Amino acid sequence: MKNLSKISLITLSFCLSIGVAAAAVFPDVPDGHIFQEEVEALVGVSVISGNPDGNYYPDRSVNRAELLKMLYKAAGKTPDSSSVRCFTDVTPDSWYESYVCDASSNQYVNGYPDGSFKPGQAVNRVEALKMITNILDINVEEIDQATRETVKFVDVSVSAWYTKYLFAAFSKRILPIAGMDGSRFYPESSLLRGEAAAYIFNALNAELVQDRQQNEESSSSQASSIASTGDTTSVGMGISSSAYSSEAVVNNERIDFPFDKSGKFDRKKPFSYEFTLDSSETIFVDASVNSGEVSCRLYLLRENGFSDEYYLGHQEDGGCYIHAALSPGEYQLQLQPTVADTVFSVSTINKSGDGNDGFKEASRLYKGTPQTAMLETDDIQDFYMLVVSSKENMTIDVSNSLEIKCTIFPMSNVDMYGFDFPECNKSYSYTPGTYYISISRSIGKKISKKSYTILLQR
């Protein structure tokens, strides 16, 4: 395996840090796309490329061989072509053979017990983090139990093999990336191409920072000072910075509902507002930014600061919208931009809905009974509830899947051991407990109408 010089790697990282300033490179990663900066920066230094049809397909999964090639290019490493015949399912003379076999010989990756590598299998999020830190030479230290317990995702076991990689990713600012969901990390979810670009972009900048820290005495002295005082603010609650407690958000303001506010983001850091509802309310949230896009999420905070009941906003044309029927309780509204330092405004009002706008209004799903409905103009989401009494393989089928987005929320009374999460239109072994299903638009503006049918079946 050959390496580019350290100067080349630093130059690469510098190019990534300044980004690119041009019209959108890919039609499916347009101006303002959540990962436009990261995708186009990596394209600019030939780490990633598009497809022959001119698209990038940011929502497609990345397979294990594809991610290896991306990382080798990002690290400036050339695989040793003599490192061949390493796994039973690696095709001789294939485009990926040298990458996989060189990675294996350098112990960047491992195969499976049956001698295979599964190069075409989608790489999941935690496998990706391990590959990124290994190939980009980012130090990952063993962590003690107390440190493990700072990794506060409800679907991440503190004893999992990958917890140390998650801790390193947050402490070195590889994570979070824009658009991370709720208090769950979904460790076994497939990494998408847009997400992969963000992981690698952040990791290369993290590597540059690490290199400087290792070679500058002042940085070493500062690190020693932090260690001696027990100050962990360099990580802070970044382990939970997908935010789902008030401590996890960089900027947080307590406010009375309803409210109408404006401000300016600090780089791309999230901003949140916390408020109390003393009675049931149906509310409408309207957030917008001067440039780029903004995501918005609304969480019902539990006593431990986390939430399994939350609302993902509908994004379009620099705005983000939530229309939700809420129970009394403590809530947190989080905003996060795709463009650094942009100005934002946000307002909340009471606004009646169609009677199916939140967890508290969810329609019950029964096996074999289809329900046909319509997302009307300005109707952001519909909700359904599934109560499972005994373990059973079932599928929640939702029609019009190209235009309709379906998200399943397992509640706290569901045992999610194994971290395998249900998805719509896929068979899943549902364990006892309560599940909520959100139906929203995957394409189209909120003024458009989208019809669908939802059906629970074996």
C-alpha positions, 0 to 999 in steps of 0.5 A: 500500500502506498501513501500520499505525502502528509503535505498532500493529505493536509492540502486535501483536508484544507480543500475540504474545509474551504468547500466549493463555490459553484452552481450545483454539480448534481441535479439530485444534490441541488443548491441548498441540499443538506449535503451539498457542501460535503458532496461537492467538496469531495467531488472537487478532490476526486474522492467521490464521483457521480453516476453515468446519468449525471446524478449522485443518488445521495439517498442510495446505500453505500456498499462495503467495497464502494466505501473502501474505495472512497476512503482510500482516495480520501486518505491518499492511499493506493492499494497494493495490487499484489494483495489479492485472493483474500476472500472467497467472494471477491471476484478476481480482477474486479475493480474492488479486489485490490482495495478489499484485499489491501484493506484486509492485509492491513487489518482495516477490515475483517471478513465473515466466519464463512470466509466471505467479505460481502463486498456488495452488501450495504455498509451500516453506520457503525461499520462505516465509522470503524472503517473510516477511523482505521483507514484515515488513521484516526486514533480510537482509544479504549474507553471505560464504563463511565465514558461508555455511559455518555453515549446516550442513544436509546438504541446503543448498548454501552457494551456494544463493540462499536461504542468506542467508535461512536464516542471517538466520532463525536469527540473528534467532530465526525458526528453529528451530521445534519439531519440526524434523527432523534434519540436513536442512532440506528447503528445497523441502518445502511449508510447512504451516499449523502451521509457517507460524504458527510462522514468522510468530509468531517473525518478528513477535517478531524484528521487535520486537527488531530495531526496538528494537535500531535505536532504542536506542543501547545495543543498537547499542553492544553490537552493535558490541562483538560485531562488533569481538571477532568474537563470533558467539554471538548466532547460535552454532550456531543455524544447526544448532540443529535439532541434530544435533551436540552443539554445536547444542544449548543444554543438553547432558550426557554420561552413561552408558547406561542412565540415568534423569534429570529436570530443567527446560527453559529456556523451550523450548530443547532438552536433550540427552544424549550416550552411548556404546554399546560393543555393539549394543543394543535400547533403549527411551526414555521421556520425559515432561513435566508440561505440554504435549508433548515431542518426542524424537529419537535420533541416531547421531553421525558424526565430523563431528557430524552424522547421517543415521541418526536416530529420531523419537519417538512422541508422545502424552499428554505422553510421547515414546517411542523403541524402536530397535535400535542399532549400537555408536557415539556417540548423542545423545538430544534432547528439546524441549518445547512449553511453556516451563519445564516439568519433564521426566523421561527414562529409557532401558532395554534392551528386546527388540523384534520384529527390525525396530526400527532401521536395522541390522534393516531388511528389504530391499525388492525391486521388485514384492514386497509386504510386509504387516506389523503395528505391534504394541502398543508397537512404535514403528517398522518399518524397510525398506531400499532399495538402488538401483544405477541411476537409476530412477523408482519409487514406495514405496507404503504402504497405510493412509496415513491411519493410517500415517506413512512417512518415507524417509531417503536415506543419505550415499551418495545424491546429493541434488542439487537437494534434491528429496526422496522421499516415500512414495506418490509417484513419484520418480527414485531415484538410486543409493545406500541409502535407509531407510524408517521406518513408524510411526503417524500417529494412534493410541496406541502400544498400538494395532495398525496393519497396513500393506502396503509395495510398491516399484514403477515 
